Amino acid sequence: MFLHIGGDHVVSMDEVIFIIDASLENSSPATKELIKAEKDKKKVVDLTDRNPKAYVITESQIFYSPISSGTLHKRGSLGKNLIKAGMGQQ
């Protein structure tokens, strides 16, 4: 399954580690440190034209998404629910 994270970008659900609300960057020193470290390694992809609403953390990169973390979680859950309902597997 794939997750549309903004613009024309999709990521494999298998690669997604976390989806974090962007407002947590300022409230959590650990999140702020992680984002800074990945920026320094040039492993951040900004898909927004303004402030990000969510960070999608994958095995290889962090994506700044213009889509809210709640919407991204729902999209990710939808794919899992389709599989559970038999739409994707027998």
C-alpha angles and dihedrals in degrees: 000000000000131000122216105221101177142305108013095325127118129173131198112258087224089066097048112104101169141356109206130187107245092228088070092068090078096041097047121058090196093055092045090051093049093050092047093049092051091046089054089053089048091240096129120101115195111208093173133090090206134012116339119244095201143011117226108202115200133174092269109022148015117236123203103218129199088208120090119254090239092056092046091051090050091050091050092047092049091062092049091048091052090054091047090050091056097255093118105025139026 
